[in-house]
Amino acid sequence: MSDTPQERAPAPVLVISDSAHNDPIGLEPCPVPLRHLPSPLFSAEEYQQAPLVLLDDRSYTGFTLRHMPHRLGLIIVGADPDDSTVYHRAVNLGAEAVLRAGQDLSWLHLRLHSATDCRYAHWDALLTGGPADPPPPASS
């Protein structure tokens, strides 16, 4: 018996990093399921089925040796804030965005939730005023 799309568990976000660090991008804690794999070990199927792929820029060479096709939802995360060459590498891969590890990752967290259809969003934590508080007035 095969699973229908509604019964199958959603694919996790794929984080490609050859770093030995457990959280090379700085996403912890994050309720979205993440699958961390070094560049030689992820499968083409995992790459294509992931709702979003985060590539640690330090793994760029190993990733390019895999000759993966361009895809929507590829985000490059650069470790060196002074390395402007990361943008050239991102264009070569057809990346959607370039982020810097350690910077404010609010946009990335929202993108993770969007890519996974907000299944894992803890809205109480994401909304600063709490769920019952109205937004501040536009003008005083």
Phi and psi in degrees as a GROMACS rama.xvg file:
@    title "Ramachandran Plot"
@    xaxis  label "Phi"
@    yaxis  label "Psi"
@TYPE xy
-98.7173  152.126  SER-2
-77.8201  141.51  ASP-3
-81.9009  162.312  THR-4
-55.4642  -32.3815  PRO-5
-72.4557  -27.3012  GLN-6
-87.8521  -23.9404  GLU-7
-73.6886  137.777  ARG-8
-67.1791  140.851  ALA-9
-65.233  148.036  PRO-10
-69.08  143.211  ALA-11
-76.0095  162.516  PRO-12
-68.8316  133.72  VAL-13
-93.3945  123.329  LEU-14
-110.892  112.592  VAL-15
-100.324  114.995  ILE-16
-153.444  132.548  SER-17
-90.0325  2.61138  ASP-18
-71.829  143.295  SER-19
-77.628  -12.1672  ALA-20
-66.9127  138.293  HIS-21
-66.7884  -27.16  ASN-22
-135.893  69.0871  ASP-23
-65.906  -20.8823  PRO-24
-98.1659  -21.0092  ILE-25
87.4356  40.3421  GLY-26
-93.946  -12.927  LEU-27
-75.6339  141.535  GLU-28
-80.8439  142.879  PRO-29
-143.947  123.686  CYS-30
-74.0049  -13.3895  PRO-31
-73.0064  132.05  VAL-32
-62.7811  126.865  PRO-33
-118.673  141.409  LEU-34
-117.793  109.963  ARG-35
-90.7815  122.664  HIS-36
-141.272  144.649  LEU-37
-72.7694  158.88  PRO-38
-55.5428  -32.7827  SER-39
-79.034  -12.0197  PRO-40
-104.929  -14.5464  LEU-41
-77.0434  150.197  PHE-42
-92.7408  158.705  SER-43
-60.5466  -35.2305  ALA-44
-66.2811  -43.9692  GLU-45
-61.1435  -40.7252  GLU-46
-62.6534  -43.7488  TYR-47
-75.3109  -34.4773  GLN-48
-86.3743  -17.0486  GLN-49
-63.3119  137.619  ALA-50
-67.4355  -21.519  PRO-51
-157.433  144.199  LEU-52
-123.082  125.967  VAL-53
-108.958  121.876  LEU-54
-110.119  118.334  LEU-55
-66.9936  120.928  ASP-56
-57.0421  -27.0413  ASP-57
-66.2375  -13.5853  ARG-58
-103.319  10.7965  SER-59
-55.0128  -49.0805  TYR-60
-62.0778  -47.9396  THR-61
-61.6539  -36.9249  GLY-62
-66.3169  -45.3422  PHE-63
-66.5257  -27.81  THR-64
-65.0714  -18.0183  LEU-65
-81.1261  -16.0873  ARG-66
54.3259  48.3458  HIS-67
-75.5427  144.96  MET-68
-71.5638  158.09  PRO-69
-63.412  148.015  HIS-70
-151.113  155.711  ARG-71
-70.9374  149.463  LEU-72
83.0902  24.7192  GLY-73
-99.8193  124.475  LEU-74
-123.527  129.525  ILE-75
-94.2374  132.859  ILE-76
-114.949  113.175  VAL-77
-88.8554  135.396  GLY-78
-85.6378  -29.4684  ALA-79
-98.4836  111.455  ASP-80
-65.4734  -17.1958  PRO-81
-97.9832  2.86154  ASP-82
-91.9294  99.9712  ASP-83
-82.2945  -9.15661  SER-84
-72.5827  -12.0197  THR-85
-61.1241  -30.2903  VAL-86
-67.4717  -38.2153  TYR-87
-63.2704  -43.3683  HIS-88
-64.4237  -38.6233  ARG-89
-63.6811  -41.9578  ALA-90
-62.9032  -41.2774  VAL-91
-59.9656  -31.026  ASN-92
-92.8988  -7.21751  LEU-93
73.5597  30.8606  GLY-94
-67.7151  149.055  ALA-95
-76.2465  -34.4932  GLU-96
-158.587  163.352  ALA-97
-124.554  128.73  VAL-98
-122.996  160.975  LEU-99
-107.456  129.243  ARG-100
-59.8545  138.57  ALA-101
89.0826  -14.7075  GLY-102
-77.2784  177.461  GLN-103
-63.1748  116.054  ASP-104
-99.3386  22.9665  LEU-105
-57.5092  -44.4738  SER-106
-60.0864  -42.1855  TRP-107
-64.7693  -41.1891  LEU-108
-61.6055  -42.3083  HIS-109
-64.1751  -38.9987  LEU-110
-65.9415  -38.197  ARG-111
-61.6709  -44.8075  LEU-112
-67.1653  -39.0706  HIS-113
-63.3905  -43.6787  SER-114
-64.8486  -27.2324  ALA-115
-104.062  22.4809  THR-116
56.4869  31.0788  ASP-117
58.418  24.8414  CYS-118
-63.3136  -27.9274  ARG-119
-111.785  7.91651  TYR-120
-71.7335  131.171  ALA-121
-101.197  88.5991  HIS-122
-60.2651  -31.9995  TRP-123
-59.5594  -37.9955  ASP-124
-78.472  -30.9906  ALA-125
-80.0233  -28.6725  LEU-126
-91.775  119.14  LEU-127
-65.412  -35.7045  THR-128
-86.758  -3.61489  GLY-129
90.4686  159.111  GLY-130
-68.4668  -26.239  PRO-131
-94.8601  -14.4506  ALA-132
-78.9445  133.78  ASP-133
-73.3338  157.451  PRO-134
-66.3544  156.708  PRO-135
-65.0292  155.112  PRO-136
-65.0998  149.875  PRO-137
-67.2957  -33.0602  ALA-138
-145.364  154.542  SER-139
